[in-house]
Amino acid sequence: MVGRIPGTGTAKRLRFRLAVAFAALLPAACVGPSPPPGPANPFVGAWNTAERQQIAFRDDTVVMSPPGTPPTPLSAGVCEGRFRFGYDRRSREALLAMTAWQPELGRRLAAQLVGPEYRIAELTCGDGGTTYVLLGERDLLAIHRDRDIAAVERLSR
């Protein structure tokens, strides 16, 4: 005859319940306070040129703030109906090709672009355009273009 030993089922159920409770607490014990999240877009915020002009990036536009004038968000209305803005990645070779017709400028740009790929913000306003190249957390390089003429400018936070 098969019989039950009194109390063994209760002890097993108690051990099982304790194991489940500890297993449920284990992931919570491993999680500590997480660091505050960084900005999703490293371009967003204000950048300054050597001439103290401030440029602020937003998700969908650029705001220009020359010294002594009110800030101007760029748009089709400000840019003679021709406005485009977006974020992307670009290879070093593609960035250097932007100044191919100006060899001296190309050499200066090559000295500053040492990595294989960069995050960029691309702005077209009217007939001109600017490619902003993120060099680091606090450094930005602007490659300005107006038809066949290009110029390079450094910005910082």
Phi and psi in degrees as GROMACS dihedral restraints (atoms count N, CA, C in turn):
[ dihedral_restraints ]
;  ai    aj    ak    al  type     phi  dphi    fc
    3     4     5     6     1   -95.8    20    10
    4     5     6     7     1   129.5    20    10
    6     7     8     9     1  -129.5    20    10
    7     8     9    10     1   171.8    20    10
    9    10    11    12     1  -105.1    20    10
   10    11    12    13     1   142.0    20    10
   12    13    14    15     1   -90.6    20    10
   13    14    15    16     1   122.6    20    10
   15    16    17    18     1   -59.9    20    10
   16    17    18    19     1   136.3    20    10
   18    19    20    21     1    91.1    20    10
   19    20    21    22     1   -15.7    20    10
   21    22    23    24     1   -72.5    20    10
   22    23    24    25     1   -35.7    20    10
   24    25    26    27     1   -66.6    20    10
   25    26    27    28     1   -38.2    20    10
   27    28    29    30     1   -66.3    20    10
   28    29    30    31     1   -41.7    20    10
   30    31    32    33     1   -65.5    20    10
   31    32    33    34     1   -39.7    20    10
   33    34    35    36     1   -65.7    20    10
   34    35    36    37     1   -43.9    20    10
   36    37    38    39     1   -63.6    20    10
   37    38    39    40     1   -38.5    20    10
   39    40    41    42     1   -64.7    20    10
   40    41    42    43     1   -43.9    20    10
   42    43    44    45     1   -63.0    20    10
   43    44    45    46     1   -40.7    20    10
   45    46    47    48     1   -63.1    20    10
   46    47    48    49     1   -45.6    20    10
   48    49    50    51     1   -63.2    20    10
   49    50    51    52     1   -40.2    20    10
   51    52    53    54     1   -65.2    20    10
   52    53    54    55     1   -40.6    20    10
   54    55    56    57     1   -63.3    20    10
   55    56    57    58     1   -41.8    20    10
   57    58    59    60     1   -64.8    20    10
   58    59    60    61     1   -41.9    20    10
   60    61    62    63     1   -63.7    20    10
   61    62    63    64     1   -43.6    20    10
   63    64    65    66     1   -66.4    20    10
   64    65    66    67     1   -39.0    20    10
   66    67    68    69     1   -64.0    20    10
   67    68    69    70     1   -35.9    20    10
   69    70    71    72     1   -69.5    20    10
   70    71    72    73     1   -32.4    20    10
   72    73    74    75     1   -81.4    20    10
   73    74    75    76     1   -22.6    20    10
   75    76    77    78     1   -57.9    20    10
   76    77    78    79     1   -49.3    20    10
   78    79    80    81     1   -61.0    20    10
   79    80    81    82     1   -36.1    20    10
   81    82    83    84     1   -67.2    20    10
   82    83    84    85     1   -32.2    20    10
   84    85    86    87     1   -71.1    20    10
   85    86    87    88     1   -26.8    20    10
   87    88    89    90     1   -82.3    20    10
   88    89    90    91     1   -18.2    20    10
   90    91    92    93     1   -92.0    20    10
   91    92    93    94     1   119.8    20    10
   93    94    95    96     1  -104.8    20    10
   94    95    96    97     1  -175.7    20    10
   96    97    98    99     1   -64.6    20    10
   97    98    99   100     1   130.6    20    10
   99   100   101   102     1   -86.8    20    10
  100   101   102   103     1   150.4    20    10
  102   103   104   105     1   -65.8    20    10
  103   104   105   106     1   153.8    20    10
  105   106   107   108     1   -63.3    20    10
  106   107   108   109     1   141.1    20    10
  108   109   110   111     1   -67.8    20    10
  109   110   111   112     1   141.9    20    10
  111   112   113   114     1   -77.0    20    10
  112   113   114   115     1   171.4    20    10
  114   115   116   117     1   -65.0    20    10
  115   116   117   118     1   138.2    20    10
  117   118   119   120     1   -65.0    20    10
  118   119   120   121     1   -32.5    20    10
  120   121   122   123     1  -118.7    20    10
  121   122   123   124     1   111.3    20    10
  123   124   125   126     1   -67.1    20    10
  124   125   126   127     1   -13.6    20    10
  126   127   128   129     1   -79.2    20    10
  127   128   129   130     1   -31.4    20    10
  129   130   131   132     1   -57.6    20    10
  130   131   132   133     1   133.9    20    10
  132   133   134   135     1   122.1    20    10
  133   134   135   136     1  -175.1    20    10
  135   136   137   138     1   -94.0    20    10
  136   137   138   139     1   140.4    20    10
  138   139   140   141     1  -128.6    20    10
  139   140   141   142     1   149.9    20    10
  141   142   143   144     1  -123.4    20    10
  142   143   144   145     1   142.7    20    10
  144   145   146   147     1   -92.4    20    10
  145   146   147   148     1   172.6    20    10
  147   148   149   150     1   -64.0    20    10
  148   149   150   151     1   -26.9    20    10
  150   151   152   153     1   -86.7    20    10
  151   152   153   154     1    11.9    20    10
  153   154   155   156     1    69.5    20    10
  154   155   156   157     1    16.3    20    10
  156   157   158   159     1   -77.2    20    10
  157   158   159   160     1   136.4    20    10
  159   160   161   162     1  -105.9    20    10
  160   161   162   163     1   136.4    20    10
  162   163   164   165     1  -123.7    20    10
  163   164   165   166     1   126.7    20    10
  165   166   167   168     1  -116.3    20    10
  166   167   168   169     1   129.6    20    10
  168   169   170   171     1   -94.5    20    10
  169   170   171   172     1   136.9    20    10
  171   172   173   174     1  -118.0    20    10
  172   173   174   175     1   176.5    20    10
  174   175   176   177     1   -64.1    20    10
  175   176   177   178     1   -30.2    20    10
  177   178   179   180     1  -123.1    20    10
  178   179   180   181     1     3.2    20    10
  180   181   182   183     1  -164.2    20    10
  181   182   183   184     1   179.5    20    10
  183   184   185   186     1  -121.3    20    10
  184   185   186   187     1   140.8    20    10
  186   187   188   189     1  -113.4    20    10
  187   188   189   190     1   118.9    20    10
  189   190   191   192     1   -93.0    20    10
  190   191   192   193     1   135.7    20    10
  192   193   194   195     1  -135.9    20    10
  193   194   195   196     1    79.4    20    10
  195   196   197   198     1   -65.1    20    10
  196   197   198   199     1   151.4    20    10
  198   199   200   201     1   -56.4    20    10
  199   200   201   202     1   132.9    20    10
  201   202   203   204     1    81.2    20    10
  202   203   204   205     1     5.7    20    10
  204   205   206   207     1  -127.8    20    10
  205   206   207   208     1   155.9    20    10
  207   208   209   210     1   -70.0    20    10
  208   209   210   211     1   152.1    20    10
  210   211   212   213     1   -60.7    20    10
  211   212   213   214     1   142.4    20    10
  213   214   215   216     1  -125.0    20    10
  214   215   216   217     1   109.0    20    10
  216   217   218   219     1   -71.8    20    10
  217   218   219   220     1   127.9    20    10
  219   220   221   222     1   -75.9    20    10
  220   221   222   223     1   141.7    20    10
  222   223   224   225     1  -158.2    20    10
  223   224   225   226     1   178.3    20    10
  225   226   227   228     1   -60.6    20    10
  226   227   228   229     1   -34.3    20    10
  228   229   230   231     1   -65.7    20    10
  229   230   231   232     1   -35.4    20    10
  231   232   233   234     1   -83.2    20    10
  232   233   234   235     1   -26.8    20    10
  234   235   236   237     1  -105.0    20    10
  235   236   237   238     1    36.6    20    10
  237   238   239   240     1    54.8    20    10
  238   239   240   241     1    34.8    20    10
  240   241   242   243     1    81.4    20    10
  241   242   243   244     1    -4.2    20    10
  243   244   245   246     1  -118.6    20    10
  244   245   246   247     1    94.7    20    10
  246   247   248   249     1  -135.0    20    10
  247   248   249   250     1   133.9    20    10
  249   250   251   252     1  -149.0    20    10
  250   251   252   253     1   139.1    20    10
  252   253   254   255     1  -149.2    20    10
  253   254   255   256     1   138.7    20    10
  255   256   257   258     1  -171.5    20    10
  256   257   258   259     1   168.7    20    10
  258   259   260   261     1  -111.1    20    10
  259   260   261   262     1   147.5    20    10
  261   262   263   264     1  -161.8    20    10
  262   263   264   265     1  -169.2    20    10
  264   265   266   267     1  -124.4    20    10
  265   266   267   268     1   149.3    20    10
  267   268   269   270     1  -144.1    20    10
  268   269   270   271     1   143.1    20    10
  270   271   272   273     1   -75.7    20    10
  271   272   273   274     1   160.1    20    10
  273   274   275   276     1   -58.6    20    10
  274   275   276   277     1   -43.4    20    10
  276   277   278   279     1   -61.4    20    10
  277   278   279   280     1   -41.4    20    10
  279   280   281   282     1   -65.6    20    10
  280   281   282   283     1   -37.3    20    10
  282   283   284   285     1   -69.4    20    10
  283   284   285   286     1   -40.4    20    10
  285   286   287   288     1   -66.3    20    10
  286   287   288   289     1   -31.5    20    10
  288   289   290   291     1   -65.4    20    10
  289   290   291   292     1   -19.3    20    10
  291   292   293   294     1   -67.5    20    10
  292   293   294   295     1   -19.3    20    10
  294   295   296   297     1  -121.1    20    10
  295   296   297   298     1    23.7    20    10
  297   298   299   300     1   -58.6    20    10
  298   299   300   301     1   -31.5    20    10
  300   301   302   303     1   -82.6    20    10
  301   302   303   304     1    -2.0    20    10
  303   304   305   306     1  -125.9    20    10
  304   305   306   307     1    84.8    20    10
  306   307   308   309     1   -55.1    20    10
  307   308   309   310     1   -41.8    20    10
  309   310   311   312     1   -64.1    20    10
  310   311   312   313     1   -44.1    20    10
  312   313   314   315     1   -64.4    20    10
  313   314   315   316     1   -38.3    20    10
  315   316   317   318     1   -60.7    20    10
  316   317   318   319     1   -39.8    20    10
  318   319   320   321     1   -66.4    20    10
  319   320   321   322     1   -41.7    20    10
  321   322   323   324     1   -65.0    20    10
  322   323   324   325     1   -39.9    20    10
  324   325   326   327     1   -66.8    20    10
  325   326   327   328     1   -41.3    20    10
  327   328   329   330     1   -60.8    20    10
  328   329   330   331     1   -34.8    20    10
  330   331   332   333     1   -68.2    20    10
  331   332   333   334     1   -26.8    20    10
  333   334   335   336     1   -91.9    20    10
  334   335   336   337     1   -23.7    20    10
  336   337   338   339     1  -100.4    20    10
  337   338   339   340     1    94.5    20    10
  339   340   341   342     1  -102.0    20    10
  340   341   342   343     1   -14.9    20    10
  342   343   344   345     1   -89.8    20    10
  343   344   345   346     1   167.2    20    10
  345   346   347   348     1   -79.9    20    10
  346   347   348   349     1   -25.2    20    10
  348   349   350   351     1  -150.3    20    10
  349   350   351   352     1   150.1    20    10
  351   352   353   354     1  -138.1    20    10
  352   353   354   355     1   150.6    20    10
  354   355   356   357     1   -80.4    20    10
  355   356   357   358     1   138.3    20    10
  357   358   359   360     1  -133.1    20    10
  358   359   360   361     1   158.9    20    10
  360   361   362   363     1  -120.3    20    10
  361   362   363   364     1   125.1    20    10
  363   364   365   366     1  -108.9    20    10
  364   365   366   367     1   124.9    20    10
  366   367   368   369     1  -124.1    20    10
  367   368   369   370     1   129.1    20    10
  369   370   371   372     1  -120.1    20    10
  370   371   372   373     1   126.5    20    10
  372   373   374   375     1  -139.7    20    10
  373   374   375   376     1   111.9    20    10
  375   376   377   378     1    66.7    20    10
  376   377   378   379     1  -132.8    20    10
  378   379   380   381     1   -86.2    20    10
  379   380   381   382     1   -11.0    20    10
  381   382   383   384     1  -106.1    20    10
  382   383   384   385     1   174.4    20    10
  384   385   386   387     1  -157.7    20    10
  385   386   387   388     1   159.9    20    10
  387   388   389   390     1  -138.0    20    10
  388   389   390   391     1   134.8    20    10
  390   391   392   393     1  -109.0    20    10
  391   392   393   394     1   117.6    20    10
  393   394   395   396     1   -95.1    20    10
  394   395   396   397     1   123.0    20    10
  396   397   398   399     1  -109.2    20    10
  397   398   399   400     1   121.8    20    10
  399   400   401   402     1   -79.1    20    10
  400   401   402   403     1   111.0    20    10
  402   403   404   405     1   -89.8    20    10
  403   404   405   406     1   -28.1    20    10
  405   406   407   408     1  -172.6    20    10
  406   407   408   409     1  -174.5    20    10
  408   409   410   411     1   -60.2    20    10
  409   410   411   412     1   -31.5    20    10
  411   412   413   414     1  -120.9    20    10
  412   413   414   415     1     6.1    20    10
  414   415   416   417     1  -128.4    20    10
  415   416   417   418     1   135.7    20    10
  417   418   419   420     1  -136.9    20    10
  418   419   420   421     1   142.1    20    10
  420   421   422   423     1  -118.1    20    10
  421   422   423   424     1   127.8    20    10
  423   424   425   426     1  -104.3    20    10
  424   425   426   427     1   125.1    20    10
  426   427   428   429     1  -107.8    20    10
  427   428   429   430     1   103.7    20    10
  429   430   431   432     1   -88.6    20    10
  430   431   432   433     1   139.1    20    10
  432   433   434   435     1  -133.9    20    10
  433   434   435   436     1   136.7    20    10
  435   436   437   438     1  -140.2    20    10
  436   437   438   439     1    98.6    20    10
  438   439   440   441     1    59.5    20    10
  439   440   441   442     1  -113.4    20    10
  441   442   443   444     1  -100.0    20    10
  442   443   444   445     1    11.7    20    10
  444   445   446   447     1  -113.4    20    10
  445   446   447   448     1   134.0    20    10
  447   448   449   450     1  -127.8    20    10
  448   449   450   451     1   156.5    20    10
  450   451   452   453     1  -146.9    20    10
  451   452   453   454     1   155.4    20    10
  453   454   455   456     1  -121.7    20    10
  454   455   456   457     1   138.6    20    10
  456   457   458   459     1  -139.7    20    10
  457   458   459   460     1   141.0    20    10
  459   460   461   462     1   -98.9    20    10
  460   461   462   463     1   139.1    20    10
  462   463   464   465     1  -126.4    20    10
  463   464   465   466     1   156.5    20    10
  465   466   467   468     1  -147.0    20    10
  466   467   468   469     1   165.3    20    10
